[in-house]
Structures are given as structure tokens and as C-alpha cells.
Amino acid sequence: MASEVLSLEHLSKRYGSREALRDVSFHLAAGESVGYLGPNGAGKTTTLRMIAGLTVPSGGTVRIHGKDPSRERADALARVGVLVETPGLVPYVLGEDLLDYIAAVKGVPSRHRATAIREAARQLGVEEHLARPVGSLSTGLARRLLLAGALIGDPEILLLDEPTLGLDPAARQDLRKVLSDLRRAGRTILLSTHLLEDVQELCDRVLFLRDGQLVGDEPVERVRTDPRGAPLRGLHLRFIDDIVGERLRSLLGEAGTVELDGPREATVYFPGDERRQAELLAAIIGAGLPLASASPPEPELGRRYLAKVGREDAT
């Protein structure tokens, strides 16, 4: 079993009368890639700031390899790389000077800094941009540069807060590939985001946060199975008129399940292959249910997010 590298126990943070985080506990093992998922304002950044020693908890504990980052900062953060939101960057500072400053703060000896900077820049593909002022870089390149700073010193743990925030689709996909490579290289990653796609693509496990409270800790991929453990196929069905769930359940049989997504929509799971799927659709039409369309179900992660966290505009 992989060793535990990060532990949060009953963590809380209060700003005056506002409780930003309440009794949050979770643990990360070495090599895990974990998504910290919730809407804006849920408390994700507050959590990462406490892990990084930038904010002192109001209650509870943070331990990185058994060390408290708010009390034993140097020892706790020696093997940690941090990207916490988008800081304000001085636009005229050169990329290499920014990384040199980060290396100095991290305690990299001056004789080793140039090598450390080149290696981190190479990993993120920003070597040719180091001589440019950061204000001249695109949003995507600036995020890569900051992530290169997080990688200086070859950290074992990466704390990443919205790493793809503000990127266009192409830049977002490029950065996801970089993070995927880091994941495969064995880095332990805590990825805080409100983007389901980032977690779906980069993480094995997901933590759901709502209003400062942890409301779920689950695998990202959760395969539906029948009582014998065999995988189930899924279909999202949309009907012209309102339907009755019991009619669908009778057509599926005991091995299938029905989840109503509204008066005219349902997601069904059932055992079998494409032939069984064709038979089921024929039976639905034959039973007189006004089927309008059938398609693969929405990603399971999205359904669970809505069930646990709700819609962002409703929070």
C-alpha cells in the first residue's frame, strides 16, 4: 500500500463571522492524483492556501509527511510545488528572473539554479520564452511558466489551484497533457478546480466540496454493475411525452436500473451487448412509449456532481 504523504484532519477556517471551511478531513497517498471539485467560493482555494502554509487554520491540522506547514514550513514544503490561483505578475519581469526568484525562495543553491530552471522550463515547453517579459506572454504560456516554477526542485507533491483557468480550449488541452505526463511520472497531485473535464481526464479520485464542507470522496470512474458484478450498459432516453418509471422498469427486468432525469427523460442501465440494447429499444417502442432519442448517458462524474453539489448558479 502506498504511503500517506498528505493528511487533513477536521480542518476549518473562519474569517470573522464567515466560516469558509468546516471540519474537512482527507488523506492522499504517494502517487495519487485527486480532484478537489466544487463551485467557485466553495472553499477550495482556502484549503490549498492552508496546505501551502499561506494561511493558518482556525481549527484542525494539516500534515505533509507528518510536518505542519504553518509551524514547520521549510521541512513540510521542501518537496511541494504550489500553484495557487493566478497571482499578479509584474509584467516587465523576465521569465528567467521570475523562475530564479522562485528557485531562491525554494532554497535551491545558487550554483544549481540555472540547471533547475532549465529542466523545469523544458518540462513545460517554455525554454524559448524565458528571456521574454511575462507581460508579453499569452495566458497559456504564463500559466505554463508558473507551473514550471512549481516544478523547480523536482517536488514530490503538486498543489494546483485552477491550473487551466482562463485558457482557450487549445491551451487548456496542451496543459492537461503536461499534467497527465506528470501524473504518469508518479507525482502526487491535488487538483483544485470547478471544471469537471480536468478531473475526468487527470484524476483517479474526486473530493466534492460544497459550502465549505466535504460532501463526497469517491473514485472518478465508477462502473455500474449487476448483482453478480458484471458491467452494465447505459442509455439516456428522451421521450415526447411524460413517462412513468414503472413501465420502463418492467421492460428492463430485475437486472436493470432506471434513473428518472425529469418527466420526459431517463437514464437506464442494463446487462448485455448491442443486440440486447436493440431489443430493449424495440420493446420500448413496442410498448407504446413515445421515444424521441437514445444516446450514451452523460458522464457519471457530472451526474454525481449535480447530485452532491448542485448547480453553481443555485449556490
C-alpha positions in Angstrom: 0.0 0.0 0.0 1.3 3.5 -0.9 2.5 5.6 1.9 0.4 8.6 3.1 2.0 12.0 2.1 -0.7 14.5 2.9 -3.3 14.5 5.8 -6.0 16.9 6.7 -7.9 16.3 9.9 -11.0 18.3 10.9 -9.7 21.4 9.1 -11.6 24.6 9.4 -11.1 28.3 8.6 -13.1 31.3 9.8 -12.9 34.9 8.5 -14.7 36.9 11.1 -18.2 35.5 11.3 -17.9 33.7 8.0 -16.9 30.0 8.1 -15.1 29.4 4.8 -14.2 25.7 5.7 -15.8 23.3 8.1 -14.4 20.1 9.5 -12.7 18.9 6.3 -10.7 15.7 6.5 -9.0 13.7 3.8 -5.7 11.9 3.0 -3.5 11.5 -0.1 -1.2 8.6 -0.7 2.0 8.8 -2.7 1.4 8.9 -6.4 -2.4 9.7 -6.2 -4.0 12.2 -8.5 -7.0 13.6 -6.7 -9.5 16.2 -7.9 -10.9 18.7 -5.4 -14.1 19.7 -7.1 -16.6 22.3 -6.2 -18.1 25.6 -7.4 -16.4 29.0 -7.0 -16.5 30.1 -3.4 -16.8 26.5 -2.0 -13.5 26.8 -0.1 -11.1 25.1 -2.4 -8.5 27.9 -2.6 -8.8 28.3 1.2 -7.9 24.7 1.7 -4.9 24.8 -0.6 -3.6 28.0 1.0 -3.6 26.3 4.4 -1.9 23.2 3.0 0.8 25.5 1.5 1.3 27.3 4.8 -0.1 30.6 3.4 -3.0 30.7 5.8 -3.2 29.4 9.4 -6.2 27.1 10.1 -8.8 28.2 12.6 -9.1 24.6 13.7 -7.8 21.1 12.8 -4.5 20.1 11.3 -2.5 19.8 8.1 0.4 17.4 7.9 2.8 16.9 4.9 4.9 13.9 5.7 4.0 14.4 9.3 5.1 18.1 9.3 2.8 21.1 9.9 3.3 23.7 7.1 2.2 26.6 9.3 4.8 25.7 12.0 7.5 23.7 10.2 7.3 25.5 6.9 10.7 24.7 5.4 10.5 21.0 6.3 6.9 20.5 5.3 7.1 22.2 1.9 10.6 21.0 0.9 9.1 18.5 -1.6 5.9 20.5 -2.5 5.2 22.5 -5.7 2.4 25.1 -5.4 0.3 26.9 -8.0 -2.4 28.8 -6.0 -4.8 30.7 -8.3 -3.3 33.4 -10.7 -1.1 35.8 -8.8 -0.5 39.3 -10.1 2.7 39.2 -12.1 4.9 42.2 -12.7 4.7 42.5 -16.5 8.2 43.7 -17.1 10.0 40.9 -15.2 11.7 38.4 -17.4 10.5 34.8 -17.2 14.0 33.5 -16.2 14.2 36.1 -13.5 10.8 35.1 -12.1 11.9 31.4 -12.0 15.3 32.4 -10.5 13.4 34.2 -7.7 11.1 31.1 -7.1 14.2 28.9 -7.0 15.8 31.1 -4.4 12.7 31.1 -2.3 12.6 27.3 -2.5 16.2 27.2 -1.2 17.8 25.9 -4.4 21.6 26.7 -4.1 22.7 29.5 -6.5 25.1 27.2 -8.3 22.2 24.8 -9.1 19.5 27.3 -10.0 20.3 27.6 -13.7 20.1 23.9 -14.2 16.9 23.6 -12.1 15.3 26.4 -14.1 16.2 24.9 -17.5 14.9 21.5 -16.5 11.5 22.9 -15.2 11.2 25.1 -18.3 12.0 22.1 -20.6 9.2 20.0 -18.9 6.7 22.8 -19.6 8.0 23.7 -23.0 8.7 27.3 -22.2 12.6 27.4 -22.6 12.4 29.7 -25.6 10.3 32.2 -23.7 12.4 32.7 -20.6 14.0 35.9 -22.0 10.6 37.5 -22.6 8.8 39.8 -20.1 6.0 37.9 -18.5 3.6 40.6 -19.6 4.3 39.7 -23.2 3.2 36.1 -22.8 -0.2 34.7 -23.6 -2.3 33.4 -20.8 -1.5 29.8 -21.6 2.3 30.5 -21.7 2.1 32.4 -18.4 0.3 29.5 -16.7 3.0 27.1 -18.1 5.7 29.4 -16.7 4.1 29.5 -13.3 3.7 25.7 -13.3 7.4 25.5 -14.3 8.1 27.5 -11.1 6.0 24.9 -9.1 8.2 22.1 -10.6 11.5 23.7 -9.6 13.3 21.4 -7.1 11.6 18.3 -8.5 8.7 18.3 -6.0 7.0 15.1 -5.0 3.6 16.8 -4.3 1.9 19.3 -6.6 -0.9 21.6 -5.2 -2.6 23.1 -8.2 -5.4 25.6 -8.0 -7.4 26.0 -11.2 -4.3 25.4 -13.4 -6.4 25.7 -16.7 -8.3 28.7 -15.6 -8.7 31.3 -18.3 -7.1 29.3 -21.1 -8.6 28.8 -24.5 -9.6 25.2 -25.5 -6.3 24.5 -27.3 -4.1 25.9 -24.5 -6.2 24.0 -21.9 -5.7 20.7 -23.7 -2.0 21.3 -24.0 -1.7 22.0 -20.3 -3.8 18.9 -19.5 -1.3 16.8 -21.5 1.6 18.2 -19.4 -0.3 17.4 -16.2 -1.1 14.0 -17.5 2.6 13.3 -18.1 3.4 14.5 -14.5 0.7 12.2 -13.2 2.2 9.2 -15.1 5.7 10.2 -13.8 4.4 9.4 -10.3 3.8 12.9 -8.9 1.2 13.2 -6.1 -1.3 15.8 -7.3 -4.1 17.7 -5.6 -6.0 19.4 -8.4 -8.5 22.1 -7.2 -11.0 23.1 -9.9 -14.6 23.7 -10.8 -14.1 22.1 -14.2 -15.4 18.5 -14.5 -13.3 17.9 -17.6 -10.0 18.5 -15.7 -10.9 16.0 -13.0 -12.3 13.4 -15.5 -9.1 13.5 -17.6 -6.4 13.9 -14.9 -7.6 12.3 -11.7 -8.3 8.8 -10.2 -10.3 10.1 -7.2 -12.5 13.0 -6.5 -13.4 15.1 -3.4 -16.7 17.1 -3.6 -16.8 20.3 -1.7 -19.9 22.4 -1.1 -20.2 25.5 1.1 -17.0 24.7 2.9 -17.9 21.1 3.7 -16.7 17.8 2.1 -19.7 16.0 0.8 -18.1 13.2 -1.1 -14.9 11.2 -1.6 -15.1 8.7 -4.4 -13.3 7.2 -7.5 -13.6 9.3 -10.6 -14.7 6.4 -12.7 -17.5 4.3 -11.1 -18.5 1.4 -13.2 -22.2 0.3 -13.0 -22.5 -3.5 -12.3 -25.3 -6.0 -11.9 -25.7 -8.0 -8.6 -23.1 -10.5 -10.0 -20.6 -7.8 -10.7 -20.9 -7.8 -14.5 -20.7 -4.3 -16.1 -24.0 -2.7 -17.3 -24.6 -0.7 -20.5 -26.2 2.7 -20.2 -28.6 4.7 -22.3 -30.0 8.2 -21.9 -33.6 8.2 -23.2 -35.7 11.2 -24.1 -39.5 10.9 -24.7 -42.0 13.2 -26.4 -44.5 13.0 -23.5 -44.3 12.4 -19.8 -43.4 8.8 -18.9 -44.0 6.5 -15.9 -40.8 5.0 -14.5 -42.5 1.7 -13.6 -43.2 1.0 -17.2 -39.5 1.3 -18.1 -38.5 -0.8 -15.1 -40.8 -3.6 -16.2 -39.2 -3.7 -19.6 -35.7 -3.7 -18.2 -36.2 -6.6 -15.8 -34.7 -7.1 -12.3 -31.1 -6.8 -13.6 -31.6 -3.2 -14.9 -32.0 0.1 -13.2 -33.8 3.3 -14.2 -32.9 6.8 -13.1 -35.5 9.4 -14.0 -33.9 12.7 -15.1 -37.2 14.5 -15.4 -40.8 13.8 -16.5 -39.6 13.1 -20.1 -36.0 11.8 -19.6 -34.5 8.8 -18.0 -31.1 7.0 -17.9 -31.3 3.2 -17.9 -28.6 0.7 -17.1 -28.8 -3.0 -18.2 -26.7 -6.1 -18.8 -25.9 -7.3 -22.3 -24.4 -6.3 -25.6 -25.5 -4.2 -28.6 -28.1 -6.9 -29.5 -29.7 -6.6 -26.1 -29.7 -2.8 -26.5 -31.5 -3.1 -29.8 -34.0 -5.5 -28.3 -34.7 -3.1 -25.4 -35.3 -0.1 -27.7 -37.6 -2.2 -29.8 -39.5 -3.3 -26.7 -39.8 0.4 -25.5 -41.3 1.4 -28.9 -43.5 -1.7 -29.0 -44.9 -0.9 -25.6 -46.1 2.4 -26.9 -43.7 4.7 -25.0 -43.1 7.8 -27.2 -39.3 7.5 -27.6 -37.7 10.6 -29.2 -34.0 9.8 -28.9 -31.5 7.4 -27.3 -27.8 8.3 -26.6 -24.9 7.4 -24.4 -25.5 8.7 -20.8 -23.9 11.9 -19.6 -20.6 11.3 -17.9 -21.2 9.8 -14.5 -19.0 12.4 -12.8 -21.3 15.2 -14.0 -24.4 13.4 -12.7 -22.7 12.9 -9.3 -21.5 16.5 -9.2 -25.1 17.8 -9.7 -26.4 15.4 -7.1 -23.9 16.3 -4.4 -23.0 19.9 -5.1 -25.9 21.3 -7.2 -25.8 23.9 -9.9 -23.3 26.8 -9.3 -25.9 29.4 -10.0 -28.1 27.9 -7.3 -25.5 28.2 -4.6 
